[in-house]
């Protein structure tokens, strides 16, 4: 009899956890949809409840503050963005495959990624993972173009990081209306052109300047 009761408690507990996870997911999706519409500063708990089909009390129970809602949104986005997307090589083939992988990953849940990107930019948030990724870009540039001086490495890494990001993806998608295929082609062209120039520079052009200043 005790074993039966224990099994029932375990079963009920699993159902409860699944229900809670589903409710949180619906709430986060509602927040993402609202922010993706450009209303990061104007949404209310009641509006989230209406969008998600969850009661006001449930939204408040899961996320008692606006900050906790945004934190959950960032975490959901970080899971997607952190899927080994940082490139490790500047070779044309590697750049092409890296861009294609990034675009395919972002397009799995474009509303969520667009909302996360908007929220990060609006709140000027710099997650630790972003700083770690910036350092990886510097290391990649140094390894692939060892003839560049530190200043050139910093600038090259900054440009590559900016191009190869959810912010650029969201800009191309939302502002310019490019499809995933068009964005992939544009970013691949831009990154390949830049990286080929960096790798081809010799010692005399290892700094970042206009050739007219040589």
KERO-330356 format. One record per residue (C-alpha): residue number from 1; residue in three letters; x, y, z. Coordinates in pm, 1 decimal, decimal comma. Layout:
<recs>
@pos NUM code Ala X X Y Y Z Z $
...
</recs>
This chain:
<recs>
@pos 1 code Unk X 0,0 Y 0,0 Z 0,0 $
@pos 2 code Unk X 281,7 Y 239,5 Z 87,9 $
@pos 3 code Unk X 450,3 Y 166,3 Z -246,1 $
@pos 4 code Unk X 125,8 Y 251,8 Z -429,1 $
@pos 5 code Unk X 95,4 Y 581,8 Z -243,7 $
@pos 6 code Unk X 459,9 Y 661,6 Z -314,5 $
@pos 7 code Unk X 410,6 Y 593,7 Z -685,6 $
@pos 8 code Unk X 104,8 Y 816,9 Z -694,1 $
@pos 9 code Unk X 290,7 Y 1098,8 Z -519,8 $
@pos 10 code Unk X 578,9 Y 1066,5 Z -764,1 $
@pos 11 code Unk X 339,7 Y 1061,2 Z -1061,4 $
@pos 12 code Unk X 149,3 Y 1364,2 Z -933,8 $
@pos 13 code Unk X 475,9 Y 1543,8 Z -864,1 $
@pos 14 code Unk X 598,5 Y 1482,2 Z -1219,3 $
@pos 15 code Unk X 269,6 Y 1607,0 Z -1361,4 $
@pos 16 code Unk X 289,9 Y 1916,9 Z -1146,0 $
@pos 17 code Unk X 644,8 Y 1991,3 Z -1264,3 $
@pos 18 code Unk X 545,4 Y 1939,5 Z -1625,4 $
@pos 19 code Unk X 247,2 Y 2170,5 Z -1582,6 $
@pos 20 code Unk X 466,4 Y 2436,8 Z -1420,6 $
@pos 21 code Unk X 722,5 Y 2409,8 Z -1701,2 $
@pos 22 code Unk X 448,3 Y 2440,3 Z -1963,5 $
@pos 23 code Unk X 301,0 Y 2743,3 Z -1787,4 $
@pos 24 code Unk X 640,1 Y 2916,3 Z -1767,3 $
@pos 25 code Unk X 701,0 Y 2846,1 Z -2135,4 $
@pos 26 code Unk X 366,1 Y 2996,0 Z -2234,2 $
@pos 27 code Unk X 434,6 Y 3306,7 Z -2025,7 $
@pos 28 code Unk X 782,5 Y 3354,4 Z -2173,2 $
@pos 29 code Unk X 645,3 Y 3309,4 Z -2525,3 $
@pos 30 code Unk X 382,0 Y 3574,7 Z -2453,4 $
@pos 31 code Unk X 646,7 Y 3817,8 Z -2325,9 $
@pos 32 code Unk X 859,9 Y 3749,0 Z -2633,3 $
@pos 33 code Unk X 567,6 Y 3817,3 Z -2867,9 $
@pos 34 code Unk X 489,7 Y 4147,8 Z -2695,1 $
@pos 35 code Unk X 851,1 Y 4267,9 Z -2691,9 $
@pos 36 code Unk X 901,6 Y 4160,8 Z -3052,1 $
@pos 37 code Unk X 623,1 Y 4405,5 Z -3137,4 $
@pos 38 code Unk X 841,6 Y 4682,9 Z -2991,9 $
@pos 39 code Unk X 659,4 Y 4726,2 Z -2661,0 $
@pos 40 code Unk X 928,8 Y 4636,9 Z -2411,0 $
@pos 41 code Unk X 842,1 Y 4928,7 Z -2179,4 $
@pos 42 code Unk X 465,1 Y 4916,7 Z -2197,2 $
@pos 43 code Unk X 341,0 Y 4564,7 Z -2129,5 $
@pos 44 code Unk X 150,6 Y 4471,1 Z -1813,3 $
@pos 45 code Unk X 104,3 Y 4148,9 Z -1616,5 $
@pos 46 code Unk X -258,7 Y 4137,0 Z -1723,0 $
@pos 47 code Unk X -161,3 Y 4167,6 Z -2087,8 $
@pos 48 code Unk X 82,9 Y 3878,4 Z -2047,1 $
@pos 49 code Unk X -190,2 Y 3672,9 Z -1883,2 $
@pos 50 code Unk X -427,9 Y 3746,5 Z -2171,1 $
@pos 51 code Unk X -166,1 Y 3658,9 Z -2434,0 $
@pos 52 code Unk X -58,0 Y 3336,6 Z -2266,3 $
@pos 53 code Unk X -399,1 Y 3212,6 Z -2156,6 $
@pos 54 code Unk X -270,6 Y 3193,1 Z -1800,5 $
@pos 55 code Unk X -434,2 Y 3359,4 Z -1502,1 $
@pos 56 code Unk X -297,8 Y 3683,7 Z -1360,0 $
@pos 57 code Unk X -221,0 Y 3502,7 Z -1034,6 $
@pos 58 code Unk X -21,9 Y 3232,8 Z -1214,9 $
@pos 59 code Unk X 189,5 Y 3486,9 Z -1400,7 $
@pos 60 code Unk X 261,9 Y 3669,7 Z -1076,7 $
@pos 61 code Unk X 338,6 Y 3344,5 Z -893,5 $
@pos 62 code Unk X 595,4 Y 3236,3 Z -1151,8 $
@pos 63 code Unk X 739,3 Y 3583,6 Z -1213,4 $
@pos 64 code Unk X 672,7 Y 3827,8 Z -926,9 $
@pos 65 code Unk X 871,2 Y 4112,2 Z -1086,4 $
@pos 66 code Unk X 934,6 Y 4255,2 Z -1432,6 $
@pos 67 code Unk X 1303,3 Y 4179,0 Z -1380,3 $
@pos 68 code Unk X 1234,7 Y 3810,0 Z -1319,5 $
@pos 69 code Unk X 1035,9 Y 3796,3 Z -1642,4 $
@pos 70 code Unk X 1319,7 Y 3950,0 Z -1842,3 $
@pos 71 code Unk X 1576,6 Y 3725,2 Z -1674,5 $
@pos 72 code Unk X 1376,8 Y 3418,6 Z -1778,8 $
@pos 73 code Unk X 1358,3 Y 3557,2 Z -2131,5 $
@pos 74 code Unk X 1736,6 Y 3609,7 Z -2140,6 $
@pos 75 code Unk X 1796,1 Y 3256,8 Z -2014,4 $
@pos 76 code Unk X 1571,1 Y 3109,9 Z -2283,1 $
@pos 77 code Unk X 1755,8 Y 3308,8 Z -2548,8 $
@pos 78 code Unk X 2096,4 Y 3215,9 Z -2407,7 $
@pos 79 code Unk X 2016,0 Y 2848,0 Z -2455,7 $
@pos 80 code Unk X 1969,0 Y 2913,3 Z -2828,0 $
@pos 81 code Unk X 2251,1 Y 3163,4 Z -2877,2 $
@pos 82 code Unk X 2497,5 Y 2949,4 Z -2683,0 $
@pos 83 code Unk X 2467,0 Y 2641,1 Z -2903,1 $
@pos 84 code Unk X 2830,7 Y 2640,3 Z -3010,3 $
@pos 85 code Unk X 2774,1 Y 2911,8 Z -3268,6 $
@pos 86 code Unk X 3101,0 Y 3102,6 Z -3225,0 $
@pos 87 code Unk X 3321,8 Y 3037,5 Z -3531,5 $
@pos 88 code Unk X 3675,0 Y 2908,9 Z -3475,1 $
@pos 89 code Unk X 3831,8 Y 2976,6 Z -3813,2 $
@pos 90 code Unk X 3847,2 Y 3258,8 Z -4066,2 $
@pos 91 code Unk X 3870,9 Y 3032,9 Z -4369,7 $
@pos 92 code Unk X 3601,1 Y 3098,4 Z -4634,8 $
@pos 93 code Unk X 3449,7 Y 2750,5 Z -4604,2 $
@pos 94 code Unk X 3433,3 Y 2768,8 Z -4226,3 $
@pos 95 code Unk X 3278,4 Y 3115,4 Z -4237,3 $
@pos 96 code Unk X 3014,9 Y 2995,5 Z -4483,4 $
@pos 97 code Unk X 2914,5 Y 2694,6 Z -4272,5 $
@pos 98 code Unk X 2921,4 Y 2899,3 Z -3950,1 $
@pos 99 code Unk X 2685,3 Y 3163,4 Z -4089,8 $
@pos 100 code Unk X 2449,4 Y 2897,6 Z -4223,6 $
@pos 101 code Unk X 2442,1 Y 2726,4 Z -3883,0 $
@pos 102 code Unk X 2380,8 Y 3054,7 Z -3701,4 $
@pos 103 code Unk X 2093,4 Y 3150,8 Z -3929,2 $
@pos 104 code Unk X 1931,4 Y 2808,2 Z -3904,5 $
@pos 105 code Unk X 1955,0 Y 2818,5 Z -3524,4 $
@pos 106 code Unk X 1809,4 Y 3168,2 Z -3493,8 $
@pos 107 code Unk X 1524,9 Y 3088,4 Z -3730,5 $
@pos 108 code Unk X 1411,0 Y 2802,5 Z -3504,8 $
@pos 109 code Unk X 1246,3 Y 3057,7 Z -3275,1 $
@pos 110 code Unk X 1275,0 Y 3401,4 Z -3439,1 $
@pos 111 code Unk X 1020,5 Y 3572,4 Z -3213,5 $
@pos 112 code Unk X 1206,8 Y 3474,0 Z -2896,6 $
@pos 113 code Unk X 1548,0 Y 3570,4 Z -3036,1 $
@pos 114 code Unk X 1420,3 Y 3902,0 Z -3166,6 $
@pos 115 code Unk X 1266,9 Y 3980,0 Z -2826,3 $
@pos 116 code Unk X 1587,4 Y 3889,0 Z -2640,6 $
@pos 117 code Unk X 1795,5 Y 4104,1 Z -2874,7 $
@pos 118 code Unk X 1557,9 Y 4398,4 Z -2833,4 $
@pos 119 code Unk X 1552,1 Y 4363,4 Z -2454,3 $
@pos 120 code Unk X 1930,5 Y 4342,2 Z -2424,7 $
@pos 121 code Unk X 1979,4 Y 4650,5 Z -2641,2 $
@pos 122 code Unk X 1704,8 Y 4852,6 Z -2469,4 $
@pos 123 code Unk X 1838,8 Y 4778,6 Z -2121,8 $
@pos 124 code Unk X 2207,2 Y 4801,8 Z -2221,9 $
@pos 125 code Unk X 2272,1 Y 4462,2 Z -2063,0 $
@pos 126 code Unk X 2608,1 Y 4291,1 Z -2113,7 $
@pos 127 code Unk X 2575,2 Y 3926,1 Z -2004,4 $
@pos 128 code Unk X 2896,6 Y 3750,2 Z -1889,6 $
@pos 129 code Unk X 2854,4 Y 3504,6 Z -2178,1 $
@pos 130 code Unk X 2882,8 Y 3794,4 Z -2422,7 $
@pos 131 code Unk X 3215,7 Y 3907,2 Z -2275,3 $
@pos 132 code Unk X 3346,4 Y 3551,4 Z -2292,8 $
@pos 133 code Unk X 3240,1 Y 3531,6 Z -2657,0 $
@pos 134 code Unk X 3416,4 Y 3862,0 Z -2734,4 $
@pos 135 code Unk X 3740,2 Y 3717,5 Z -2597,9 $
@pos 136 code Unk X 3701,1 Y 3409,1 Z -2815,9 $
@pos 137 code Unk X 3674,4 Y 3630,1 Z -3123,7 $
@pos 138 code Unk X 3998,9 Y 3804,8 Z -3034,6 $
@pos 139 code Unk X 4172,2 Y 3471,3 Z -2990,1 $
@pos 140 code Unk X 4036,8 Y 3347,7 Z -3323,1 $
@pos 141 code Unk X 4161,9 Y 3656,0 Z -3509,0 $
@pos 142 code Unk X 4503,8 Y 3631,5 Z -3342,0 $
@pos 143 code Unk X 4539,0 Y 3263,1 Z -3432,1 $
@pos 144 code Unk X 4426,7 Y 3305,5 Z -3792,1 $
@pos 145 code Unk X 4602,1 Y 3636,1 Z -3861,7 $
@pos 146 code Unk X 4908,5 Y 3642,6 Z -3630,0 $
@pos 147 code Unk X 5069,0 Y 3926,7 Z -3827,3 $
@pos 148 code Unk X 4806,5 Y 4177,7 Z -3707,6 $
@pos 149 code Unk X 4899,7 Y 4410,2 Z -3423,2 $
@pos 150 code Unk X 4683,9 Y 4420,0 Z -3105,5 $
@pos 151 code Unk X 4491,1 Y 4728,2 Z -3216,1 $
@pos 152 code Unk X 4400,5 Y 4570,2 Z -3550,0 $
@pos 153 code Unk X 4303,1 Y 4246,6 Z -3375,4 $
@pos 154 code Unk X 4067,9 Y 4434,7 Z -3143,7 $
@pos 155 code Unk X 3898,6 Y 4619,7 Z -3428,6 $
@pos 156 code Unk X 3870,6 Y 4312,0 Z -3649,7 $
@pos 157 code Unk X 3722,9 Y 4105,1 Z -3366,4 $
@pos 158 code Unk X 3471,7 Y 4381,3 Z -3290,6 $
@pos 159 code Unk X 3350,0 Y 4400,2 Z -3651,2 $
@pos 160 code Unk X 3329,4 Y 4022,0 Z -3693,1 $
@pos 161 code Unk X 3147,9 Y 3985,1 Z -3361,1 $
@pos 162 code Unk X 2897,3 Y 4254,8 Z -3457,1 $
@pos 163 code Unk X 2826,8 Y 4103,7 Z -3798,1 $
@pos 164 code Unk X 2803,4 Y 3751,8 Z -3660,1 $
@pos 165 code Unk X 2535,3 Y 3824,3 Z -3400,3 $
@pos 166 code Unk X 2165,9 Y 3811,1 Z -3321,7 $
@pos 167 code Unk X 2157,4 Y 4192,6 Z -3341,4 $
@pos 168 code Unk X 2267,0 Y 4194,2 Z -3706,3 $
@pos 169 code Unk X 2032,9 Y 3904,0 Z -3782,5 $
@pos 170 code Unk X 1740,4 Y 4090,8 Z -3625,0 $
@pos 171 code Unk X 1828,8 Y 4410,9 Z -3811,2 $
@pos 172 code Unk X 1844,4 Y 4238,8 Z -4149,2 $
@pos 173 code Unk X 1523,7 Y 4051,1 Z -4077,9 $
@pos 174 code Unk X 1310,9 Y 4323,4 Z -3920,1 $
@pos 175 code Unk X 1440,9 Y 4650,4 Z -4061,0 $
@pos 176 code Unk X 1533,9 Y 4543,3 Z -4413,6 $
@pos 177 code Unk X 1295,7 Y 4249,0 Z -4455,4 $
@pos 178 code Unk X 1561,9 Y 4004,7 Z -4572,6 $
@pos 179 code Unk X 1472,1 Y 3637,3 Z -4572,2 $
@pos 180 code Unk X 1689,4 Y 3383,1 Z -4391,5 $
@pos 181 code Unk X 1847,9 Y 3286,6 Z -4724,1 $
@pos 182 code Unk X 1916,0 Y 3648,6 Z -4822,7 $
@pos 183 code Unk X 2063,2 Y 3726,1 Z -4481,1 $
@pos 184 code Unk X 2286,2 Y 3419,3 Z -4500,5 $
@pos 185 code Unk X 2417,9 Y 3526,2 Z -4840,4 $
@pos 186 code Unk X 2477,9 Y 3887,2 Z -4729,5 $
@pos 187 code Unk X 2654,5 Y 3795,6 Z -4405,9 $
@pos 188 code Unk X 2864,9 Y 3527,2 Z -4571,0 $
@pos 189 code Unk X 2979,0 Y 3774,7 Z -4836,0 $
@pos 190 code Unk X 3060,3 Y 4046,1 Z -4579,9 $
@pos 191 code Unk X 3250,1 Y 3816,3 Z -4343,8 $
@pos 192 code Unk X 3441,3 Y 3637,4 Z -4617,5 $
@pos 193 code Unk X 3547,1 Y 3968,3 Z -4773,7 $
@pos 194 code Unk X 3664,9 Y 4102,0 Z -4439,3 $
@pos 195 code Unk X 3846,3 Y 3790,5 Z -4324,4 $
@pos 196 code Unk X 4017,6 Y 3735,3 Z -4659,7 $
@pos 197 code Unk X 4151,5 Y 4090,6 Z -4638,9 $
@pos 198 code Unk X 4276,2 Y 4035,6 Z -4284,7 $
@pos 199 code Unk X 4454,2 Y 3712,1 Z -4367,3 $
@pos 200 code Unk X 4614,4 Y 3853,3 Z -4684,4 $
@pos 201 code Unk X 4769,0 Y 4154,5 Z -4512,8 $
@pos 202 code Unk X 5147,6 Y 4135,4 Z -4483,9 $
@pos 203 code Unk X 5365,4 Y 4287,3 Z -4215,4 $
@pos 204 code Unk X 5359,0 Y 4631,0 Z -4374,5 $
@pos 205 code Unk X 4980,5 Y 4638,1 Z -4363,4 $
@pos 206 code Unk X 4938,0 Y 4466,6 Z -4029,2 $
@pos 207 code Unk X 4780,5 Y 4773,7 Z -3875,0 $
@pos 208 code Unk X 4430,5 Y 4906,7 Z -3933,0 $
@pos 209 code Unk X 4458,2 Y 5206,9 Z -4162,0 $
@pos 210 code Unk X 4376,7 Y 5338,2 Z -4503,8 $
@pos 211 code Unk X 4642,4 Y 5249,1 Z -4762,6 $
@pos 212 code Unk X 4671,4 Y 5618,0 Z -4843,3 $
@pos 213 code Unk X 4828,7 Y 5673,0 Z -4502,7 $
@pos 214 code Unk X 5112,2 Y 5421,6 Z -4564,4 $
</recs>
